[in-house]
Amino acid sequence: MRVLVVTNQWPRRRRPSCGIMVVRQVKSLHGVRVEPTVLPIDGRMRSYMHAAFSILALNFQKEKYDVVHAHTGHSGVLACLQVRSPVVLSYVGYDLDSTSDRERLRRKVERVIFRYLSSLVAASIVKSERAVERLPLRGRARATVLPNGLDRDLFRPLPRAEARTILQWEDEPVILFAADPGRPVKRFELAAAAVAEARKHIPTARLVVCDGVPPNEVPLWMNAADVLLLTSSSEGSPNVVKEAMACNLPVVSVDVGDVANVVGEARNCYVVPADPSSLGEALVRALMALPERSDGRERTDHLDERRIAKRLRHVYEAAAARGPGVVGFVTNRSVTPA
C-alpha cells in the first residue's frame, strides 16, 4: 500500500523535535506493509504553496497513491486538492478545539472549515472520544479514535539515581514541564503558579523545563524527574503523558484531550481542574508518595506504536474502499482492501 503523508508537523532546522510523533508513526508503517512518502510543510506560506502545487499535480500523474494521509486541518485542506486518491485526515487538537479565549476570528473560521472537512474525506482520525463530538454528524460516521503510538522500547523505566547522575541533578523533588514554555497553548504561567502552590508545602520542589532536548534523551529526563505537569488549554492525545506513563513517571494534568482515559486510575497520577490550587495540591500528593512512582507502564501496552500501526492500516483499507478525494462518501467498488 502506497501512502502520501502530508503534514505541517515535521522536524525543522530550528525545531528538530517538531512533529516527532508523526515521524515515529511514519517509521512504524513499514512494519505493516505500508510504503509512506512524506510531503512536509515547514509552516511558511511558500512551503504551503509548494505543497499545494505538488498535490494538484497528482491529478495528472499516471501513478497514484492508494491513500493520502493529512495530519492537521491545514494539511487536510491541501490534501483535498487532488481527487484521485482517498483522503484520511488526522486531527491533532488545535484544529478542533479553541486554544485561547482571545484567539483571532481567522482561527475560529478555520476551525469550522476543518470540522466540516470530515464530511468530505474518506476517513478521519481523532485522538479521543470527546473529539468525535466536535465533528458534524456526517463526519462522525467515518471517524476513528486512534491515539498516537508509543515507542515503549525507548520510553521505559530506568533507575532514578542513575538518570540523575547522568544529568548531574541534585537530589531534590523535580516537577517536569515537557513543552515549549513560549507557546500560549501550553500555559506555562499556570504551571509556574501550580508549582508555587506546591512549594508552600514542599519548599525544595523545583520546576524543570524539558524543551529543545533531543527526542532520544527525553526518557532520561522523565526517569530523573518525580512528576510530569501538563497544563495545556488544548491537546489531542499528548504523547508526553503516554511517554511519562511508560517510564512510570507520575502525571498531574488538567482534563484535556484523552489524558483522563490514558491515565485512568494509575497510581500517583491525577487529572484535576485547571487552577493553581488544585494542581498544586495534586503535585504535593504525588511528591509526598516518593520514592513510590506510578504503575503507568503496565497500562500503556495497548498504545505500543506497532499495535497502533496495525489499526492505522485498517483505517487506510477502509478509506481505499471508498471513493477518492472529496467524494469519500461514495463507495469505490473497484478497490479490494489488501
TORKOL-4160 file (C-alpha; in steps of 0.2 Angstrom, whole numbers, padded with zeros to 4 digits, m for minus):
338
<pt num="1" X="0000" Y="0000" Z="0000"/>
<pt num="2" X="0007" Y="0017" Z="m0005"/>
<pt num="3" X="0003" Y="0032" Z="0006"/>
<pt num="4" X="0007" Y="0050" Z="0004"/>
<pt num="5" X="0009" Y="0059" Z="0021"/>
<pt num="6" X="0005" Y="0077" Z="0020"/>
<pt num="7" X="0010" Y="0086" Z="0036"/>
<pt num="8" X="0014" Y="0103" Z="0043"/>
<pt num="9" X="0021" Y="0094" Z="0059"/>
<pt num="10" X="0038" Y="0088" Z="0054"/>
<pt num="11" X="0056" Y="0092" Z="0061"/>
<pt num="12" X="0064" Y="0108" Z="0055"/>
<pt num="13" X="0081" Y="0115" Z="0057"/>
<pt num="14" X="0075" Y="0127" Z="0071"/>
<pt num="15" X="0063" Y="0115" Z="0079"/>
<pt num="16" X="0071" Y="0097" Z="0077"/>
<pt num="17" X="0058" Y="0090" Z="0089"/>
<pt num="18" X="0043" Y="0097" Z="0079"/>
<pt num="19" X="0031" Y="0083" Z="0074"/>
<pt num="20" X="0041" Y="0069" Z="0081"/>
<pt num="21" X="0025" Y="0059" Z="0084"/>
<pt num="22" X="0022" Y="0059" Z="0065"/>
<pt num="23" X="0040" Y="0054" Z="0062"/>
<pt num="24" X="0038" Y="0039" Z="0073"/>
<pt num="25" X="0021" Y="0034" Z="0065"/>
<pt num="26" X="0028" Y="0035" Z="0048"/>
<pt num="27" X="0043" Y="0024" Z="0053"/>
<pt num="28" X="0031" Y="0011" Z="0061"/>
<pt num="29" X="0021" Y="0010" Z="0045"/>
<pt num="30" X="0035" Y="0000" Z="0037"/>
<pt num="31" X="0031" Y="m0014" Z="0049"/>
<pt num="32" X="0013" Y="m0016" Z="0042"/>
<pt num="33" X="0017" Y="m0017" Z="0023"/>
<pt num="34" X="0014" Y="0002" Z="0020"/>
<pt num="35" X="0026" Y="0012" Z="0009"/>
<pt num="36" X="0025" Y="0030" Z="0015"/>
<pt num="37" X="0031" Y="0046" Z="0006"/>
<pt num="38" X="0031" Y="0062" Z="0016"/>
<pt num="39" X="0027" Y="0079" Z="0009"/>
<pt num="40" X="0032" Y="0091" Z="0023"/>
<pt num="41" X="0027" Y="0109" Z="0026"/>
<pt num="42" X="0038" Y="0120" Z="0036"/>
<pt num="43" X="0024" Y="0132" Z="0041"/>
<pt num="44" X="0029" Y="0146" Z="0029"/>
<pt num="45" X="0017" Y="0152" Z="0016"/>
<pt num="46" X="0030" Y="0147" Z="0002"/>
<pt num="47" X="0030" Y="0130" Z="0009"/>
<pt num="48" X="0011" Y="0129" Z="0009"/>
<pt num="49" X="0011" Y="0135" Z="m0009"/>
<pt num="50" X="0024" Y="0122" Z="m0015"/>
<pt num="51" X="0014" Y="0108" Z="m0006"/>
<pt num="52" X="m0002" Y="0114" Z="m0015"/>
<pt num="53" X="0006" Y="0113" Z="m0032"/>
<pt num="54" X="0013" Y="0096" Z="m0028"/>
<pt num="55" X="m0004" Y="0089" Z="m0023"/>
<pt num="56" X="m0013" Y="0097" Z="m0038"/>
<pt num="57" X="m0001" Y="0089" Z="m0049"/>
<pt num="58" X="m0006" Y="0072" Z="m0043"/>
<pt num="59" X="m0022" Y="0074" Z="m0053"/>
<pt num="60" X="m0012" Y="0072" Z="m0069"/>
<pt num="61" X="0001" Y="0059" Z="m0065"/>
<pt num="62" X="0000" Y="0042" Z="m0071"/>
<pt num="63" X="0004" Y="0034" Z="m0054"/>
<pt num="64" X="m0007" Y="0037" Z="m0039"/>
<pt num="65" X="m0006" Y="0034" Z="m0021"/>
<pt num="66" X="m0018" Y="0022" Z="m0013"/>
<pt num="67" X="m0022" Y="0035" Z="0001"/>
<pt num="68" X="m0017" Y="0052" Z="0005"/>
<pt num="69" X="m0015" Y="0055" Z="0024"/>
<pt num="70" X="m0015" Y="0073" Z="0030"/>
<pt num="71" X="m0010" Y="0077" Z="0048"/>
<pt num="72" X="m0019" Y="0093" Z="0054"/>
<pt num="73" X="m0034" Y="0103" Z="0047"/>
<pt num="74" X="m0022" Y="0114" Z="0037"/>
<pt num="75" X="m0014" Y="0099" Z="0028"/>
<pt num="76" X="m0031" Y="0091" Z="0026"/>
<pt num="77" X="m0037" Y="0106" Z="0015"/>
<pt num="78" X="m0022" Y="0104" Z="0004"/>
<pt num="79" X="m0024" Y="0085" Z="0003"/>
<pt num="80" X="m0042" Y="0088" Z="m0005"/>
<pt num="81" X="m0034" Y="0097" Z="m0020"/>
<pt num="82" X="m0032" Y="0080" Z="m0028"/>
<pt num="83" X="m0047" Y="0069" Z="m0032"/>
<pt num="84" X="m0039" Y="0053" Z="m0037"/>
<pt num="85" X="m0034" Y="0046" Z="m0020"/>
<pt num="86" X="m0045" Y="0044" Z="m0004"/>
<pt num="87" X="m0040" Y="0056" Z="0010"/>
<pt num="88" X="m0038" Y="0051" Z="0028"/>
<pt num="89" X="m0037" Y="0067" Z="0039"/>
<pt num="90" X="m0029" Y="0066" Z="0056"/>
<pt num="91" X="m0035" Y="0079" Z="0068"/>
<pt num="92" X="m0022" Y="0084" Z="0082"/>
<pt num="93" X="m0031" Y="0095" Z="0094"/>
<pt num="94" X="m0030" Y="0114" Z="0089"/>
<pt num="95" X="m0040" Y="0111" Z="0073"/>
<pt num="96" X="m0055" Y="0105" Z="0083"/>
<pt num="97" X="m0054" Y="0115" Z="0100"/>
<pt num="98" X="m0050" Y="0133" Z="0104"/>
<pt num="99" X="m0033" Y="0136" Z="0111"/>
<pt num="100" X="m0037" Y="0153" Z="0119"/>
<pt num="101" X="m0051" Y="0163" Z="0125"/>
<pt num="102" X="m0044" Y="0178" Z="0114"/>
<pt num="103" X="m0040" Y="0169" Z="0098"/>
<pt num="104" X="m0042" Y="0178" Z="0081"/>
<pt num="105" X="m0058" Y="0177" Z="0070"/>
<pt num="106" X="m0047" Y="0168" Z="0057"/>
<pt num="107" X="m0044" Y="0154" Z="0068"/>
<pt num="108" X="m0062" Y="0152" Z="0073"/>
<pt num="109" X="m0067" Y="0151" Z="0054"/>
<pt num="110" X="m0053" Y="0139" Z="0050"/>
<pt num="111" X="m0059" Y="0128" Z="0064"/>
<pt num="112" X="m0077" Y="0127" Z="0057"/>
<pt num="113" X="m0069" Y="0123" Z="0040"/>
<pt num="114" X="m0058" Y="0109" Z="0047"/>
<pt num="115" X="m0073" Y="0101" Z="0056"/>
<pt num="116" X="m0084" Y="0100" Z="0041"/>
<pt num="117" X="m0070" Y="0093" Z="0031"/>
<pt num="118" X="m0073" Y="0077" Z="0040"/>
<pt num="119" X="m0089" Y="0076" Z="0030"/>
<pt num="120" X="m0080" Y="0076" Z="0013"/>
<pt num="121" X="m0064" Y="0065" Z="0016"/>
<pt num="122" X="m0064" Y="0046" Z="0015"/>
<pt num="123" X="m0060" Y="0044" Z="0034"/>
<pt num="124" X="m0054" Y="0054" Z="0048"/>
<pt num="125" X="m0044" Y="0051" Z="0064"/>
<pt num="126" X="m0047" Y="0059" Z="0081"/>
<pt num="127" X="m0037" Y="0057" Z="0097"/>
<pt num="128" X="m0051" Y="0055" Z="0109"/>
<pt num="129" X="m0070" Y="0051" Z="0111"/>
<pt num="130" X="m0073" Y="0069" Z="0116"/>
<pt num="131" X="m0065" Y="0075" Z="0099"/>
<pt num="132" X="m0078" Y="0065" Z="0090"/>
<pt num="133" X="m0092" Y="0076" Z="0097"/>
<pt num="134" X="m0083" Y="0091" Z="0089"/>
<pt num="135" X="m0087" Y="0084" Z="0071"/>
<pt num="136" X="m0103" Y="0086" Z="0062"/>
<pt num="137" X="m0115" Y="0070" Z="0061"/>
<pt num="138" X="m0109" Y="0065" Z="0044"/>
<pt num="139" X="m0091" Y="0066" Z="0049"/>
<pt num="140" X="m0093" Y="0056" Z="0064"/>
<pt num="141" X="m0099" Y="0041" Z="0054"/>
<pt num="142" X="m0081" Y="0039" Z="0047"/>
<pt num="143" X="m0071" Y="0045" Z="0062"/>
<pt num="144" X="m0060" Y="0033" Z="0071"/>
<pt num="145" X="m0052" Y="0036" Z="0088"/>
<pt num="146" X="m0034" Y="0032" Z="0086"/>
<pt num="147" X="m0021" Y="0040" Z="0098"/>
<pt num="148" X="m0003" Y="0042" Z="0093"/>
<pt num="149" X="0008" Y="0026" Z="0096"/>
<pt num="150" X="0021" Y="0025" Z="0109"/>
<pt num="151" X="0039" Y="0019" Z="0107"/>
<pt num="152" X="0039" Y="0008" Z="0123"/>
<pt num="153" X="0057" Y="0002" Z="0119"/>
<pt num="154" X="0063" Y="0019" Z="0120"/>
<pt num="155" X="0052" Y="0025" Z="0134"/>
<pt num="156" X="0055" Y="0013" Z="0148"/>
<pt num="157" X="0059" Y="0014" Z="0167"/>
<pt num="158" X="0077" Y="0017" Z="0172"/>
<pt num="159" X="0084" Y="0019" Z="0190"/>
<pt num="160" X="0081" Y="0037" Z="0196"/>
<pt num="161" X="0098" Y="0039" Z="0204"/>
<pt num="162" X="0107" Y="0033" Z="0188"/>
<pt num="163" X="0097" Y="0046" Z="0177"/>
<pt num="164" X="0101" Y="0060" Z="0189"/>
<pt num="165" X="0119" Y="0056" Z="0190"/>
<pt num="166" X="0120" Y="0057" Z="0171"/>
<pt num="167" X="0110" Y="0074" Z="0170"/>
<pt num="168" X="0120" Y="0080" Z="0186"/>
<pt num="169" X="0104" Y="0084" Z="0195"/>
<pt num="170" X="0104" Y="0087" Z="0214"/>
<pt num="171" X="0093" Y="0075" Z="0225"/>
<pt num="172" X="0078" Y="0087" Z="0226"/>
<pt num="173" X="0060" Y="0085" Z="0221"/>
<pt num="174" X="0058" Y="0089" Z="0202"/>
<pt num="175" X="0042" Y="0094" Z="0193"/>
<pt num="176" X="0044" Y="0092" Z="0174"/>
<pt num="177" X="0036" Y="0103" Z="0161"/>
<pt num="178" X="0040" Y="0095" Z="0145"/>
<pt num="179" X="0034" Y="0108" Z="0132"/>
<pt num="180" X="0039" Y="0124" Z="0125"/>
<pt num="181" X="0035" Y="0137" Z="0138"/>
<pt num="182" X="0034" Y="0151" Z="0125"/>
<pt num="183" X="0018" Y="0143" Z="0117"/>
<pt num="184" X="0002" Y="0151" Z="0124"/>
<pt num="185" X="m0007" Y="0134" Z="0122"/>
<pt num="186" X="0004" Y="0126" Z="0135"/>
<pt num="187" X="0000" Y="0139" Z="0148"/>
<pt num="188" X="0017" Y="0139" Z="0157"/>
<pt num="189" X="0011" Y="0153" Z="0168"/>
<pt num="190" X="m0002" Y="0141" Z="0175"/>
<pt num="191" X="0011" Y="0128" Z="0178"/>
<pt num="192" X="0023" Y="0140" Z="0187"/>
<pt num="193" X="0008" Y="0146" Z="0198"/>
<pt num="194" X="0004" Y="0127" Z="0202"/>
<pt num="195" X="0022" Y="0124" Z="0207"/>
<pt num="196" X="0022" Y="0140" Z="0218"/>
<pt num="197" X="0007" Y="0132" Z="0227"/>
<pt num="198" X="0016" Y="0116" Z="0229"/>
<pt num="199" X="0032" Y="0124" Z="0236"/>
<pt num="200" X="0021" Y="0131" Z="0251"/>
<pt num="201" X="0021" Y="0113" Z="0257"/>
<pt num="202" X="0037" Y="0106" Z="0249"/>
<pt num="203" X="0049" Y="0121" Z="0248"/>
<pt num="204" X="0063" Y="0111" Z="0239"/>
<pt num="205" X="0052" Y="0107" Z="0224"/>
<pt num="206" X="0058" Y="0115" Z="0208"/>
<pt num="207" X="0051" Y="0116" Z="0191"/>
<pt num="208" X="0062" Y="0110" Z="0176"/>
<pt num="209" X="0058" Y="0114" Z="0158"/>
<pt num="210" X="0062" Y="0100" Z="0146"/>
<pt num="211" X="0062" Y="0109" Z="0129"/>
<pt num="212" X="0074" Y="0108" Z="0115"/>
<pt num="213" X="0080" Y="0091" Z="0122"/>
<pt num="214" X="0085" Y="0078" Z="0108"/>
<pt num="215" X="0070" Y="0066" Z="0107"/>
<pt num="216" X="0081" Y="0051" Z="0112"/>
<pt num="217" X="0086" Y="0060" Z="0128"/>
<pt num="218" X="0069" Y="0064" Z="0134"/>
<pt num="219" X="0066" Y="0047" Z="0143"/>
<pt num="220" X="0082" Y="0051" Z="0153"/>
<pt num="221" X="0074" Y="0067" Z="0159"/>
<pt num="222" X="0057" Y="0058" Z="0163"/>
<pt num="223" X="0066" Y="0045" Z="0174"/>
<pt num="224" X="0076" Y="0058" Z="0183"/>
<pt num="225" X="0060" Y="0068" Z="0187"/>
<pt num="226" X="0047" Y="0065" Z="0200"/>
<pt num="227" X="0031" Y="0071" Z="0192"/>
<pt num="228" X="0026" Y="0077" Z="0175"/>
<pt num="229" X="0015" Y="0093" Z="0175"/>
<pt num="230" X="0003" Y="0096" Z="0160"/>
<pt num="231" X="m0007" Y="0112" Z="0159"/>
<pt num="232" X="m0012" Y="0114" Z="0141"/>
<pt num="233" X="m0028" Y="0123" Z="0136"/>
<pt num="234" X="m0029" Y="0111" Z="0120"/>
<pt num="235" X="m0022" Y="0094" Z="0116"/>
<pt num="236" X="m0027" Y="0079" Z="0105"/>
<pt num="237" X="m0018" Y="0064" Z="0113"/>
<pt num="238" X="m0002" Y="0072" Z="0121"/>
<pt num="239" X="0012" Y="0060" Z="0118"/>
<pt num="240" X="0021" Y="0067" Z="0133"/>
<pt num="241" X="0008" Y="0059" Z="0145"/>
<pt num="242" X="0010" Y="0042" Z="0137"/>
<pt num="243" X="0029" Y="0043" Z="0137"/>
<pt num="244" X="0029" Y="0048" Z="0156"/>
<pt num="245" X="0017" Y="0033" Z="0159"/>
<pt num="246" X="0028" Y="0021" Z="0150"/>
<pt num="247" X="0043" Y="0027" Z="0162"/>
<pt num="248" X="0032" Y="0025" Z="0177"/>
<pt num="249" X="0033" Y="0044" Z="0180"/>
<pt num="250" X="0018" Y="0051" Z="0190"/>
<pt num="251" X="0007" Y="0063" Z="0180"/>
<pt num="252" X="m0003" Y="0078" Z="0186"/>
<pt num="253" X="m0013" Y="0086" Z="0172"/>
<pt num="254" X="m0028" Y="0096" Z="0168"/>
<pt num="255" X="m0043" Y="0087" Z="0159"/>
<pt num="256" X="m0038" Y="0089" Z="0141"/>
<pt num="257" X="m0038" Y="0078" Z="0126"/>
<pt num="258" X="m0038" Y="0060" Z="0130"/>
<pt num="259" X="m0027" Y="0062" Z="0146"/>
<pt num="260" X="m0041" Y="0056" Z="0158"/>
<pt num="261" X="m0043" Y="0040" Z="0148"/>
<pt num="262" X="m0024" Y="0037" Z="0147"/>
<pt num="263" X="m0021" Y="0040" Z="0165"/>
<pt num="264" X="m0036" Y="0031" Z="0171"/>
<pt num="265" X="m0033" Y="0025" Z="0189"/>
<pt num="266" X="m0014" Y="0024" Z="0188"/>
<pt num="267" X="m0005" Y="0026" Z="0205"/>
<pt num="268" X="0000" Y="0043" Z="0210"/>
<pt num="269" X="m0007" Y="0051" Z="0194"/>
<pt num="270" X="m0020" Y="0065" Z="0195"/>
<pt num="271" X="m0032" Y="0074" Z="0182"/>
<pt num="272" X="m0038" Y="0090" Z="0191"/>
<pt num="273" X="m0046" Y="0107" Z="0187"/>
<pt num="274" X="m0036" Y="0120" Z="0178"/>
<pt num="275" X="m0032" Y="0131" Z="0193"/>
<pt num="276" X="m0016" Y="0133" Z="0203"/>
<pt num="277" X="m0023" Y="0127" Z="0219"/>
<pt num="278" X="m0030" Y="0110" Z="0213"/>
<pt num="279" X="m0014" Y="0107" Z="0203"/>
<pt num="280" X="m0003" Y="0112" Z="0217"/>
<pt num="281" X="m0012" Y="0100" Z="0229"/>
<pt num="282" X="m0010" Y="0086" Z="0216"/>
<pt num="283" X="0008" Y="0089" Z="0214"/>
<pt num="284" X="0011" Y="0088" Z="0233"/>
<pt num="285" X="0001" Y="0072" Z="0234"/>
<pt num="286" X="0012" Y="0064" Z="0220"/>
<pt num="287" X="0028" Y="0071" Z="0228"/>
<pt num="288" X="0024" Y="0065" Z="0246"/>
<pt num="289" X="0022" Y="0047" Z="0239"/>
<pt num="290" X="0040" Y="0047" Z="0234"/>
<pt num="291" X="0050" Y="0036" Z="0232"/>
<pt num="292" X="0035" Y="0027" Z="0225"/>
<pt num="293" X="0031" Y="0031" Z="0207"/>
<pt num="294" X="0017" Y="0026" Z="0196"/>
<pt num="295" X="0011" Y="0010" Z="0188"/>
<pt num="296" X="0009" Y="0018" Z="0171"/>
<pt num="297" X="0019" Y="0006" Z="0161"/>
<pt num="298" X="0008" Y="m0009" Z="0163"/>
<pt num="299" X="m0007" Y="0002" Z="0157"/>
<pt num="300" X="0001" Y="0008" Z="0141"/>
<pt num="301" X="0004" Y="m0009" Z="0132"/>
<pt num="302" X="m0011" Y="m0006" Z="0120"/>
<pt num="303" X="m0003" Y="0010" Z="0115"/>
<pt num="304" X="0013" Y="0002" Z="0108"/>
<pt num="305" X="0016" Y="0010" Z="0091"/>
<pt num="306" X="0017" Y="m0007" Z="0082"/>
<pt num="307" X="m0001" Y="m0010" Z="0088"/>
<pt num="308" X="m0007" Y="0007" Z="0083"/>
<pt num="309" X="0001" Y="0005" Z="0065"/>
<pt num="310" X="m0009" Y="m0011" Z="0063"/>
<pt num="311" X="m0025" Y="m0001" Z="0067"/>
<pt num="312" X="m0020" Y="0013" Z="0056"/>
<pt num="313" X="m0018" Y="0001" Z="0041"/>
<pt num="314" X="m0036" Y="m0004" Z="0044"/>
<pt num="315" X="m0041" Y="0014" Z="0043"/>
<pt num="316" X="m0032" Y="0015" Z="0026"/>
<pt num="317" X="m0040" Y="0000" Z="0019"/>
<pt num="318" X="m0057" Y="0006" Z="0024"/>
<pt num="319" X="m0053" Y="0023" Z="0016"/>
<pt num="320" X="m0047" Y="0014" Z="0000"/>
<pt num="321" X="m0064" Y="0005" Z="m0001"/>
<pt num="322" X="m0072" Y="0022" Z="m0003"/>
<pt num="323" X="m0072" Y="0035" Z="m0016"/>
<pt num="324" X="m0057" Y="0046" Z="m0019"/>
<pt num="325" X="m0054" Y="0064" Z="m0013"/>
<pt num="326" X="m0069" Y="0075" Z="m0009"/>
<pt num="327" X="m0081" Y="0061" Z="m0014"/>
<pt num="328" X="m0076" Y="0050" Z="0000"/>
<pt num="329" X="m0094" Y="0046" Z="0004"/>
<pt num="330" X="m0096" Y="0036" Z="m0012"/>
<pt num="331" X="m0091" Y="0018" Z="m0011"/>
<pt num="332" X="m0077" Y="0013" Z="m0023"/>
<pt num="333" X="m0082" Y="m0005" Z="m0028"/>
<pt num="334" X="m0066" Y="m0007" Z="m0039"/>
<pt num="335" X="m0055" Y="m0007" Z="m0024"/>
<pt num="336" X="m0052" Y="m0023" Z="m0013"/>
<pt num="337" X="m0043" Y="m0019" Z="0003"/>
<pt num="338" X="m0027" Y="m0029" Z="0005"/>
